[in-house]
Structure formats: C-alpha cells, structure tokens
Amino acid sequence: MNQKKVIVIGAGFGGLSAAIRLLHQGHHVTLIDKRDKPGGRGYQYEVDGFKFDGGPTVITAPYMFDELFALFGKSREEYFDLIELNPFYRIFNEHGEYFNYMRNMDDAAREVAKFSPSDVEGYKRFVESTVDIFEKFHPYTEKPFLSFKNMMEIMPDVIKTGTFRSMYGYAKKYVKDDFIRKVCSFHPLLVGGNPFDTPSILGLIIQFERQWGVHYARGGTGAIAEALFRLFKEEGGKTMMETEVDQILFRNKKAHGVRLSDGTKLDADIVVSNSDVAFTYKHMISREDRPKVVDLYYDNIQYSNSLVVIYFGTRRRYLDSKLHHHNIILGKRYRGLLRDIFNKKKMPDDLSLYLHMPTITDTSIAPEGCESFYVLSLVPHLDAKVDWEKTGEAYRNGVLEFLEENYLPDLRSNIIAQHHIDPLHFRYGLNSYKGAAFSVKPSLTQTGYMRPHNKSGFFDGLYFAGAGTHPGAGVPAVIASGKIVSNLVAEKYGISRPEGVNSAGELV
Ligand SMILES: Cc1cc2nc3c(=O)[nH]c(=O)nc-3n(C[C@H](O)[C@H](O)[C@H](O)COP(=O)(O)OP(=O)(O)OC[C@H]3O[C@@H](n4cnc5c(N)ncnc54)[C@H](O)[C@@H]3O)c2cc1C
C-alpha cells in the first residue's frame, strides 16, 4: 500500500472530482473550502424560501457524474435525478424573436428556416462537421497536456478540421444569416471565451450536448454538488468547511502541507489546488518559494470576462411570458459588445444576457405560486477599474428595467427575494485572479499544452484541478481535470487500492 496524505483545496466540481477519485485510490483525503457549502461557482444560495443556483445551470454529459458514483459501486440515480430539457436554449434576437435550439436536427432546421430558409442545408452541414471535431478532440479532454509533443500530435487535426478559426469564423463558412451565425457560435461564452477569437475546437461542446442532452438536476445544480460531497464523506473523506488555506508549504521544492488563515499547519504528501490556478501561484505560494517566471507568466496571460448575476424570486409566476428554462437574450450590438468586454476591458452601455428560469421545470425550488430566476450579464474583469461598490446598484437596476420592459411586466414590484454577485465576489469571495468568472481565458494560445498544467512543473506533489487548467472551464471540463489529476497521481505514486474494490474492501 502506498497511501498518501492528500489535501484538496476547494470543493468546486473540479476539487470534488479529484477528491473522490483520490479517495477511491486509497489515499487519506481532506477537502478544505472557505465557504460553508460545496459547489464553488455552483454554490446554491437560499433566500426567503427560494433556492438559487449560483452558477452552472446547463448540465450535460451525465456519464461523468455516473462514473464517480460507480467507482464505489453506487448509482448516481440514488443521489440525484436529472431531467432532460428540449429546447436546450431559447435564443432571442434584438427584436425579441426567438430560436428554439432543439436537440433533434430536423426540429432545429425548422427553427433555422424561420429566420433564414437558405441556411438550412448549411446549418445541417455545420452541426455534422462538429461530429468530426468531437471525435478528434474529445479524447484529449481527459488526458494531461504536459509536453509540447502532445501539442504537436493534435496540430495536424487542428489544421485538417479548420478549428484554428474562431467559433464565429467557423460558423460563417456554413451559414450566411448573422443571427444564425450567432446561434451556431455562442458556446464559448458559456466557458469564458469570446466567440470571435476562441478556437472552434470548442465546437465539441455542441456534440457533448447533442450526444448526451442538456439536463437539469431536480433541486438545482446545488443538488449535484451536495450529492458528490455526501459521496466523498460516506466513503471516508474528511472535510473542513469555512476554512481558508493561506499558503501551500514547500520543502526542497516539494509540497509538504498547507497553512490555514488561522495559522494552523496541516501536513500532506500531495496538495491539489482547486482554487484558481493564477491565484494559487500568485497568492498562496510565497515569493521566496515561487520562481520569478511564474509571475511573468500569470501577469501576461489573458483572463476570461467577469459577470454580474442577479438572482431574484417573484411573488407571481411568469408562465405567460415567451421565456423558457434557458434563455439567451442578444442585444443589437454583439461583436462590439464582446470587443469592449474581452479586448478593451471597458463597460459596454448595452446588454447581452442569459436568463435562467428553472421553476418552469422544477417548482420545488421556490415557494408555491412563485417564480425563480437568475439573470447573468457579461462584464469585463477587474482590469476595467469599475467601482462596483458605487455603480453596481445602478447597473443591476438597468438590467432589471430592461427585463421588465421587454420580457417580465411589472417585474420590480413583484420581486420578493434577491441576491447578486459581481466581479468583487469572484475576486474576494472565490479567490479568482482579476475577478475573472472562468479563470484563464480559452484561446488558441491558452489551450492544451499552452494552458496551465494539471501538475506543477516547479514543485513536486502539487497538482491543479479546475477551470484555469487543462481542459478548461465548465462543469464537464473541471470534472475531467479531477480525473486527470488522479491519473497523474496514480502514475507517480501507484494505486493503493485495486480498481473495483470499495473503501470497505468489498468487491464492486
Ligand atoms: C454564473 C456562472 C454560470 C455558469 N454556467 C455554467 C453552465 O451552465 N454550465 C457549465 O458547465 N459551466 C458553467 N459555468 C462554469 C462553471 O461553473 C465553472 O467553470 C466550474 O464550476 C468551476 O469549477 P472549479 O472546479 O474550477 O471550482 P470553483 O467553482 O471555482 O470552486 C473553487 C472553490 O475553491 C474554494 N477556494 C478558493 N480558494 C480557497 C482557499 N484559499 N482556501 C479554501 N478554499 C478555497 C472556493 O471557495 C470554491 O468553493 C458557469 C460559471 C458561472 C460563474
């Protein structure tokens, strides 16, 4: 047996995935998080009888959750239910007309015909072409990218599939109508990328959704985080919530534990950080320990956008509106708005929104007769120097006013519960460098080998799972990063418990 003491910093989905898998390998795993509940960005807020999922709402690839339960001979269905959604999204143009983004190709093609009949064939070819992208690149999402050789291996496929093009540029090859191009290329926005410069390798998300569906977890995404947390504890994992790690400790370039913010030191043979990778290097590793090149790197790479999210519950239902469960509301200006946010780091005057209306699918998360929502607005990260303390309220009011005028009549007088987050929450609440909502931005030069690695190149025993590392942001990606970390640990230290045996020593 080669049991190690492992500390996982952060109970986000990446941290939970790594912790569960390392526990299954037979290690002593302690999961530490500064918040009182697990989930990280997927934290569920409870306000006046409403349950608001803090972040991820679009759930796909259920097999990735199933795998974690199956490791211990358990079935995911015993822990939470998934409900399949169709349409996946309702996407509104600036005139309030909508496109139902359907799973079935013929249904989706009928929606294309509503806006641009001449694009139907192109749309079908576009969607079919993403099968090739998926088949070529999906296997790499569960493998580490630790050497430049790995990168060279995929380059011929990047060239062959044309996926060096931006997502929007790729869609443009197939369809002419600008709104349909947006419909084909918005997916990078779900993981912190600008469709105009994120490589169309991310087209593989389109196939993730088509192959496995888009789901909602009954009780909200918070139910998934709670289920994974429960599994971890049931199988013998130790948890320390409301506990903040201040520093990772090293001896001879090897991690040997952590120091908590109250000064307590905890020993470990292996430390896995699910805290933002840039924050970890710049704030949780002392200047004496970290090489100068680390600061140079993290000061010069690009970070994703930030967000303002307003969670609100109304005393009435809005079932008579044209909204669905997942709504994407695009403004008139799109490329310019994204350029302001991603490139110029400037607050735009206009809005593009995502509106979540989960009570359409699940009334259990709101008091009877009430509707629960969250509206998410893209904003630049903290380099934009916006004084959120001063201007945040006016901004949020503007968003609610827009919804009231265009989608939800009398909204503001019907709100009975409310909460919000903004870039300051990402920076100080979640320890994300520059308050970026999705950590390191996905781009051609920040993908694969060129993205922060899952294993530190500077320190032994230090690993990273989470949005800023390979393969990237989004729930499936961070769950995969946890799997990659556990495989790297197994490669280095061996597995102390054979596959197929649970913590009680029983065959599963
Ligand atoms: C509003 C929003 C909507 C989103 N929607 C979707 C979606 O619909 N579908 C999708 O797939 N993805 C979505 N995403 C992206 C997805 O939520 C994230 O990429 C993913 O959840 C990040 O997980 P993570 O493992 O990196 O950890 P995080 O969620 O970032 O969690 C990290 C954890 O570490 C803890 N921590 C940090 N530092 C310390 C420390 N020093 N000591 C102790 N604890 C610490 C934090 O408290 C936190 O709990 C969304 C993101 C946001 C913000």
The ligand as an SDF file (V2000), in Angstrom:
LIG
                    3D

 53 58  0  0  0  0  0  0  0  0999 V2000
  -22.5470   32.4060  -13.2820 C   0  0  0  0  0  0  0  0  0  0  0  0
  -21.8810   31.2080  -13.9250 C   0  0  0  0  0  0  0  0  0  0  0  0
  -22.6310   30.3770  -14.7400 C   0  0  0  0  0  0  0  0  0  0  0  0
  -22.0470   29.2380  -15.2880 C   0  0  0  0  0  0  0  0  0  0  0  0
  -22.8190   28.3960  -16.0520 N   0  0  0  0  0  0  0  0  0  0  0  0
  -22.3050   27.2110  -16.4480 C   0  0  0  0  0  0  0  0  0  0  0  0
  -23.1530   26.2360  -17.0290 C   0  0  0  0  0  0  0  0  0  0  0  0
  -24.3600   26.4650  -17.1990 O   0  0  0  0  0  0  0  0  0  0  0  0
  -22.6130   25.0250  -17.3410 N   0  0  0  0  0  0  0  0  0  0  0  0
  -21.2930   24.7490  -17.1310 C   0  0  0  0  0  0  0  0  0  0  0  0
  -20.8510   23.6180  -17.4170 O   0  0  0  0  0  0  0  0  0  0  0  0
  -20.4600   25.6610  -16.5770 N   0  0  0  0  0  0  0  0  0  0  0  0
  -20.9470   26.8780  -16.2230 C   0  0  0  0  0  0  0  0  0  0  0  0
  -20.1350   27.7870  -15.6070 N   0  0  0  0  0  0  0  0  0  0  0  0
  -18.7090   27.4680  -15.4360 C   0  0  0  0  0  0  0  0  0  0  0  0
  -18.5080   26.5030  -14.2850 C   0  0  0  0  0  0  0  0  0  0  0  0
  -19.3930   26.8140  -13.2480 O   0  0  0  0  0  0  0  0  0  0  0  0
  -17.1050   26.5940  -13.7340 C   0  0  0  0  0  0  0  0  0  0  0  0
  -16.1430   26.5390  -14.7660 O   0  0  0  0  0  0  0  0  0  0  0  0
  -16.8260   25.4720  -12.7510 C   0  0  0  0  0  0  0  0  0  0  0  0
  -17.9040   25.2500  -11.8800 O   0  0  0  0  0  0  0  0  0  0  0  0
  -15.5750   25.8340  -11.9640 C   0  0  0  0  0  0  0  0  0  0  0  0
  -15.2730   24.7810  -11.0950 O   0  0  0  0  0  0  0  0  0  0  0  0
  -13.8810   24.6720  -10.3730 P   0  0  0  0  0  0  0  0  0  0  0  0
  -13.6780   23.2370  -10.0740 O   0  0  0  0  0  0  0  0  0  0  0  0
  -12.8380   25.3820  -11.1620 O   0  0  0  0  0  0  0  0  0  0  0  0
  -14.0570   25.3550   -8.9700 O   0  0  0  0  0  0  0  0  0  0  0  0
  -14.7940   26.6400   -8.4130 P   0  0  0  0  0  0  0  0  0  0  0  0
  -16.2310   26.5220   -8.6590 O   0  0  0  0  0  0  0  0  0  0  0  0
  -14.0910   27.8470   -8.8490 O   0  0  0  0  0  0  0  0  0  0  0  0
  -14.5580   26.4080   -6.8520 O   0  0  0  0  0  0  0  0  0  0  0  0
  -13.3310   26.6520   -6.2320 C   0  0  0  0  0  0  0  0  0  0  0  0
  -13.5460   26.5130   -4.7420 C   0  0  0  0  0  0  0  0  0  0  0  0
  -12.3130   26.7670   -4.0820 O   0  0  0  0  0  0  0  0  0  0  0  0
  -12.5660   27.4650   -2.8890 C   0  0  0  0  0  0  0  0  0  0  0  0
  -11.3330   28.1680   -2.5190 N   0  0  0  0  0  0  0  0  0  0  0  0
  -10.6160   29.0350   -3.2820 C   0  0  0  0  0  0  0  0  0  0  0  0
   -9.5160   29.4200   -2.6430 N   0  0  0  0  0  0  0  0  0  0  0  0
   -9.5200   28.7960   -1.4380 C   0  0  0  0  0  0  0  0  0  0  0  0
   -8.6580   28.7960   -0.3180 C   0  0  0  0  0  0  0  0  0  0  0  0
   -7.5350   29.5190   -0.3140 N   0  0  0  0  0  0  0  0  0  0  0  0
   -8.9870   28.0530    0.7610 N   0  0  0  0  0  0  0  0  0  0  0  0
  -10.1230   27.3020    0.7780 C   0  0  0  0  0  0  0  0  0  0  0  0
  -10.9800   27.2690   -0.2710 N   0  0  0  0  0  0  0  0  0  0  0  0
  -10.6790   27.9920   -1.3540 C   0  0  0  0  0  0  0  0  0  0  0  0
  -13.6980   28.3950   -3.2260 C   0  0  0  0  0  0  0  0  0  0  0  0
  -14.4190   28.7840   -2.0780 O   0  0  0  0  0  0  0  0  0  0  0  0
  -14.5390   27.4990   -4.1550 C   0  0  0  0  0  0  0  0  0  0  0  0
  -15.5180   26.7890   -3.4280 O   0  0  0  0  0  0  0  0  0  0  0  0
  -20.6840   28.9480  -15.0510 C   0  0  0  0  0  0  0  0  0  0  0  0
  -19.9210   29.8030  -14.2440 C   0  0  0  0  0  0  0  0  0  0  0  0
  -20.5110   30.9200  -13.6760 C   0  0  0  0  0  0  0  0  0  0  0  0
  -19.6870   31.7990  -12.7910 C   0  0  0  0  0  0  0  0  0  0  0  0
  1  2  1  0
  2  3  1  0
  2 52  2  0
  3  4  2  0
  4  5  1  0
  4 50  1  0
  5  6  2  0
  6  7  1  0
  6 13  1  0
  7  8  2  0
  7  9  1  0
  9 10  1  0
 10 11  2  0
 10 12  1  0
 12 13  2  0
 13 14  1  0
 14 15  1  0
 14 50  1  0
 15 16  1  0
 16 17  1  0
 16 18  1  0
 18 19  1  0
 18 20  1  0
 20 21  1  0
 20 22  1  0
 22 23  1  0
 23 24  1  0
 24 25  2  0
 24 26  1  0
 24 27  1  0
 27 28  1  0
 28 29  2  0
 28 30  1  0
 28 31  1  0
 31 32  1  0
 32 33  1  0
 33 34  1  0
 33 48  1  0
 34 35  1  0
 35 36  1  0
 35 46  1  0
 36 37  1  0
 36 45  1  0
 37 38  2  0
 38 39  1  0
 39 40  1  0
 39 45  2  0
 40 41  1  0
 40 42  2  0
 42 43  1  0
 43 44  2  0
 44 45  1  0
 46 47  1  0
 46 48  1  0
 48 49  1  0
 50 51  2  0
 51 52  1  0
 52 53  1  0
M  END
$$$$
